[in-house]
């Protein structure tokens, strides 16, 4: 079986993560709003936070 998150473009992942971070809501709420698995979006948001944090420390 293929990786379901591989079918989403990087821009979509980034925008989704930014949306979830900006709303401050739990990723479990993303399922009805976005139709995505909350664990997947949680991983995207975690990666995005890390990327932003690391970028500002350089």
Buried (B, 14 or more C-beta within 10 A) or exposed (E): EEEEBEEEEEEEBBEBBBBBBEEEEEBEEBBEEBEBBBEBBBBBBEEBEEEEEEEEEE
